[in-house]
Amino acid sequence: MSKKILAVTGIRSEYDIIFPVLKKLNDSKDFNLKVVVSGAHLSNIHGMTLKLIKKDGFKIADKIDSLPATDRLTQRPQAIASLISGLSQTIERERPD
């Protein structure tokens, strides 16, 4: 029985770093990998890199909008809260190992 894995990515630079690990997990029959996409990946301003993740062949478990378009001091805490809230729902639904 394969292990169900959820990976989370929010920006292109970190996606490029974790890509080799995601690829190995995705290619293995021992794992059922799904990716949670958030942040800049969902922004047209930042190149809508969600398309790249799909093109790379990864299954998308969820898309969580966590990139506020403000310059207020509360922006980052609000983004983190939004991501945690979305992830809690995704984890409950997907039930990863």
N, CA, C and O of each residue as an XYZ file, in Angstrom:
388
protein
N       0.849     -1.186      0.000
C       0.000      0.000      0.000
C       0.891      1.246      0.000
O       1.840      1.333      0.780
N       0.589      2.194     -0.864
C       1.420      3.387     -0.973
C       1.061      4.422      0.097
O      -0.082      4.507      0.546
N       2.059      5.195      0.487
C       1.876      6.266      1.465
C       1.379      7.517      0.750
O       1.907      7.898     -0.294
N       0.363      8.148      1.319
C      -0.194      9.364      0.752
C       0.556     10.572      1.310
O       0.559     10.817      2.516
N       1.186     11.317      0.413
C       2.020     12.456      0.785
C       1.426     13.746      0.227
O       1.025     13.805     -0.935
N       1.374     14.777      1.066
C       1.010     16.119      0.619
C       2.252     16.999      0.708
O       2.894     17.064      1.756
N       2.586     17.661     -0.365
C       3.675     18.633     -0.379
C       3.056     20.014     -0.558
O       2.028     20.160     -1.218
N       3.686     21.019      0.030
C       3.178     22.388     -0.043
C       4.241     23.263     -0.681
O       5.412     23.206     -0.305
N       3.828     24.075     -1.651
C       4.752     25.012     -2.288
C       4.061     26.358     -2.492
O       2.880     26.425     -2.834
N       4.826     27.423     -2.273
C       4.245     28.756     -2.368
C       4.955     29.713     -3.308
O       4.368     30.705     -3.740
N       6.238     29.423     -3.637
C       6.978     30.312     -4.536
C       7.877     29.498     -5.458
O       8.275     28.380     -5.131
N       8.187     30.068     -6.599
C       8.974     29.388     -7.622
C      10.353     28.974     -7.111
O      10.807     27.865     -7.392
N      11.019     29.850     -6.368
C      12.384     29.543     -5.928
C      12.419     28.293     -5.042
O      13.326     27.472     -5.178
N      11.457     28.138     -4.148
C      11.468     26.943     -3.310
C      10.947     25.734     -4.071
O      11.354     24.610     -3.776
N      10.073     25.927     -5.025
C       9.625     24.813     -5.864
C      10.801     24.219     -6.628
O      10.925     22.999     -6.739
N      11.662     25.085     -7.153
C      12.834     24.604     -7.890
C      13.748     23.773     -6.990
O      14.373     22.818     -7.454
N      13.828     24.130     -5.711
C      14.674     23.397     -4.767
C      14.064     22.036     -4.419
O      14.779     21.036     -4.361
N      12.750     21.990     -4.188
C      12.123     20.723     -3.780
C      11.715     19.844     -4.963
O      11.309     18.699     -4.764
N      11.815     20.362     -6.191
C      11.395     19.616     -7.376
C      12.006     18.216     -7.461
O      11.267     17.263     -7.707
N      13.321     18.042     -7.269
C      13.876     16.682     -7.396
C      13.251     15.677     -6.419
O      13.046     14.515     -6.769
N      12.954     16.121     -5.215
C      12.321     15.239     -4.230
C      10.894     14.921     -4.662
O      10.469     13.767     -4.605
N      10.155     15.938     -5.092
C       8.785     15.719     -5.561
C       8.774     14.749     -6.739
O       7.917     13.867     -6.810
N       9.705     14.904     -7.647
C       9.776     14.046     -8.834
C      10.006     12.588     -8.430
O       9.349     11.685     -8.950
N      10.932     12.363     -7.509
C      11.205     10.983     -7.056
C       9.984     10.372     -6.374
O       9.645      9.214     -6.615
N       9.324     11.160     -5.521
C       8.106     10.678     -4.859
C       7.021     10.380     -5.883
O       6.339      9.359     -5.793
N       6.863     11.265     -6.849
C       5.816     11.120     -7.864
C       6.071      9.905     -8.761
O       5.131      9.238     -9.195
N       7.333      9.628     -9.031
C       7.687      8.510     -9.912
C       7.669      7.152     -9.203
O       7.684      6.107     -9.854
N       7.636      7.174     -7.869
C       7.676      5.939     -7.088
C       6.283      5.347     -6.910
O       5.301      6.070     -6.737
N       6.215      4.022     -6.955
C       4.947      3.339     -6.695
C       4.664      3.226     -5.198
O       3.575      2.823     -4.790
N       5.662      3.589     -4.384
C       5.514      3.518     -2.932
C       4.794      4.732     -2.349
O       4.416      4.735     -1.177
N       4.608      5.764     -3.176
C       4.013      7.008     -2.692
C       2.921      7.500     -3.635
O       2.990      7.321     -4.851
N       1.914      8.124     -3.034
C       0.860      8.797     -3.781
C       0.986     10.274     -3.428
O       0.474     10.717     -2.400
N       1.661     11.027     -4.275
C       1.962     12.432     -4.014
C       0.899     13.352     -4.594
O       0.462     13.189     -5.734
N       0.493     14.327     -3.780
C      -0.328     15.432     -4.253
C       0.303     16.720     -3.740
O       0.927     16.740     -2.679
N       0.133     17.786     -4.498
C       0.757     19.065     -4.163
C      -0.308     20.098     -3.826
O      -1.321     20.227     -4.513
N      -0.047     20.830     -2.747
C      -0.869     21.972     -2.368
C      -0.128     23.212     -2.865
O       1.022     23.448     -2.495
N      -0.789     23.989     -3.693
C      -0.177     25.154     -4.322
C      -0.762     26.417     -3.697
O      -1.977     26.541     -3.539
N       0.121     27.351     -3.343
C      -0.348     28.583     -2.706
C       0.507     29.770     -3.134
O       1.389     29.652     -3.984
N       0.223     30.907     -2.525
C       1.053     32.094     -2.673
C       1.257     32.569     -4.096
O       0.314     32.676     -4.880
N       2.521     32.854     -4.413
C       2.882     33.446     -5.704
C       2.573     32.527     -6.887
O       2.408     33.009     -8.007
N       2.491     31.225     -6.661
C       2.155     30.297     -7.750
C       0.788     30.612     -8.373
O       0.536     30.260     -9.525
N      -0.077     31.262     -7.624
C      -1.439     31.533     -8.093
C      -1.611     32.959     -8.603
O      -2.732     33.402     -8.855
N      -0.503     33.672     -8.752
C      -0.543     35.085     -9.125
C      -0.089     35.303    -10.568
O       0.988     34.859    -10.965
N      -0.916     35.987    -11.337
C      -0.505     36.359    -12.693
C       0.700     37.287    -12.680
O       1.540     37.231    -13.579
N       0.786     38.130    -11.677
C       1.914     39.055    -11.558
C       3.233     38.285    -11.422
O       4.276     38.738    -11.894
N       3.176     37.133    -10.781
C       4.380     36.328    -10.560
C       4.494     35.162    -11.544
O       5.262     34.229    -11.309
N       3.750     35.205    -12.622
C       3.906     34.226    -13.695
C       2.988     33.023    -13.658
O       3.149     32.106    -14.464
N       2.013     32.999    -12.730
C       1.060     31.889    -12.629
C       1.784     30.548    -12.788
O       1.471     29.766    -13.686
N       2.746     30.295    -11.912
C       3.566     29.086    -12.007
C       2.800     27.812    -11.642
O       3.357     26.717    -11.714
N       1.548     27.944    -11.258
C       0.685     26.769    -11.109
C       0.703     25.964    -12.406
O       0.704     24.734    -12.375
N       0.718     26.649    -13.534
C       0.741     25.972    -14.835
C       1.987     25.101    -14.980
O       1.912     24.001    -15.528
N       3.128     25.583    -14.495
C       4.371     24.817    -14.552
C       4.265     23.545    -13.714
O       4.700     22.474    -14.139
N       3.690     23.671    -12.534
C       3.547     22.515    -11.639
C       2.662     21.456    -12.286
O       2.968     20.265    -12.232
N       1.573     21.890    -12.891
C       0.697     20.952    -13.615
C       1.443     20.325    -14.791
O       1.344     19.120    -15.023
N       2.195     21.150    -15.534
C       2.949     20.660    -16.690
C       3.997     19.635    -16.262
O       4.294     18.698    -17.003
N       4.552     19.815    -15.072
C       5.540     18.870    -14.549
C       4.906     17.536    -14.152
O       5.615     16.590    -13.809
N       3.579     17.458    -14.198
C       2.890     16.189    -13.995
C       2.429     15.894    -12.584
O       2.096     14.752    -12.267
N       2.406     16.906    -11.734
C       1.985     16.684    -10.354
C       0.479     16.861    -10.205
O      -0.126     17.731    -10.832
N      -0.119     16.011     -9.355
C      -1.542     16.138     -9.041
C      -1.697     17.267     -8.021
O      -0.956     17.337     -7.040
N      -2.657     18.136     -8.262
C      -2.901     19.264     -7.369
C      -4.015     18.875     -6.390
O      -5.144     18.594     -6.792
N      -3.672     18.865     -5.103
C      -4.665     18.556     -4.070
C      -5.521     19.769     -3.769
O      -6.717     19.645     -3.503
N      -4.905     20.947     -3.813
C      -5.643     22.163     -3.469
C      -4.853     23.379     -3.911
O      -3.636     23.317     -4.088
N      -5.555     24.479     -4.086
C      -4.970     25.790     -4.362
C      -5.439     26.710     -3.240
O      -6.639     26.915     -3.055
N      -4.491     27.258     -2.498
C      -4.835     28.102     -1.356
C      -4.317     29.515     -1.606
O      -3.110     29.742     -1.689
N      -5.238     30.446     -1.724
C      -4.884     31.837     -1.955
C      -4.353     32.431     -0.652
O      -5.105     32.611      0.306
N      -3.059     32.732     -0.622
C      -2.452     33.260      0.602
C      -1.458     34.372      0.292
O      -0.431     34.500      0.959
N      -1.766     35.168     -0.715
C      -0.863     36.242     -1.116
C      -1.618     37.568     -1.132
O      -2.079     38.011     -2.183
N      -1.744     38.203      0.039
C      -2.443     39.490      0.070
C      -1.685     40.540     -0.743
O      -0.455     40.540     -0.780
N      -2.413     41.410     -1.375
C      -1.809     42.457     -2.207
C      -1.785     43.786     -1.467
O      -2.343     44.777     -1.937
N      -1.137     43.801     -0.312
C      -1.018     45.035      0.459
C       0.422     45.184      0.919
O       1.228     44.260      0.803
N       0.727     46.349      1.437
C       2.049     46.563      2.020
C       1.930     46.866      3.518
O       2.825     47.470      4.109
N       0.839     46.449      4.111
C       0.591     46.688      5.531
C       1.414     45.735      6.389
O       1.809     44.661      5.936
N       1.664     46.135      7.618
C       2.423     45.302      8.542
C       1.715     43.987      8.846
O       2.354     43.010      9.237
N       0.410     43.961      8.667
C      -0.367     42.756      8.967
C      -0.392     41.758      7.815
O      -0.977     40.684      7.952
N       0.223     42.084      6.695
C       0.158     41.240      5.502
C       0.675     39.832      5.746
O      -0.020     38.864      5.433
N       1.851     39.693      6.285
C       2.427     38.352      6.462
C       1.663     37.509      7.477
O       1.376     36.345      7.198
N       1.327     38.053      8.642
C       0.524     37.239      9.567
C      -0.817     36.811      8.963
O      -1.267     35.689      9.195
N      -1.453     37.689      8.198
C      -2.716     37.328      7.559
C      -2.499     36.230      6.516
O      -3.331     35.333      6.379
N      -1.401     36.296      5.790
C      -1.096     35.273      4.788
C      -0.868     33.924      5.463
O      -1.352     32.897      4.986
N      -0.131     33.926      6.572
C       0.127     32.688      7.300
C      -1.182     32.106      7.841
O      -1.410     30.899      7.759
N      -2.031     32.963      8.389
C      -3.325     32.499      8.913
C      -4.168     31.893      7.795
O      -4.794     30.850      7.982
N      -4.184     32.536      6.648
C      -4.945     32.034      5.509
C      -4.417     30.675      5.048
O      -5.195     29.773      4.738
N      -3.103     30.538      5.006
C      -2.500     29.277      4.589
C      -2.804     28.168      5.595
O      -3.160     27.057      5.200
N      -2.667     28.457      6.884
C      -2.953     27.445      7.910
C      -4.418     27.017      7.854
O      -4.721     25.828      7.951
N      -5.312     27.964      7.701
C      -6.733     27.641      7.617
C      -7.018     26.745      6.413
O      -7.716     25.738      6.531
N      -6.476     27.118      5.261
C      -6.680     26.312      4.053
C      -6.060     24.934      4.175
O      -6.667     23.940      3.778
N      -4.841     24.867      4.729
C      -4.166     23.579      4.878
C      -4.909     22.644      5.824
O      -4.963     21.436      5.595
N      -5.478     23.202      6.880
C      -6.209     22.342      7.824
C      -7.398     21.676      7.129
O      -7.699     20.511      7.393
N      -8.060     22.395      6.263
C      -9.184     21.821      5.519
C      -8.701     20.786      4.502
O      -9.326     19.740      4.326
N      -7.585     21.085      3.836
C      -7.030     20.158      2.847
C      -6.585     18.859      3.517
O      -6.846     17.769      3.009
N      -5.916     18.984      4.654
C      -5.444     17.798      5.375
C      -6.617     16.949      5.838
O      -6.573     15.722      5.751
N      -7.659     17.593      6.325
C      -8.844     16.848      6.759
C      -9.474     16.087      5.589
O      -9.897     14.941      5.743
N      -9.532     16.723      4.436
C     -10.144     16.100      3.257
C      -9.240     15.020      2.651
O      -9.722     13.945      2.293
N      -7.961     15.288      2.535
C      -7.029     14.369      1.845
C      -6.517     13.241      2.743
O      -6.181     12.164      2.250
N      -6.457     13.474      4.029
C      -6.008     12.485      5.022
C      -4.678     11.841      4.651
O      -4.609     10.627      4.459
N      -3.611     12.652      4.547
C      -2.301     12.090      4.189
C      -1.727     11.254      5.335
O      -2.140     11.377      6.488
N      -0.762     10.400      4.978
C      -0.068      9.601      5.989
C       0.947     10.454      6.720
O       1.637      9.962      7.613
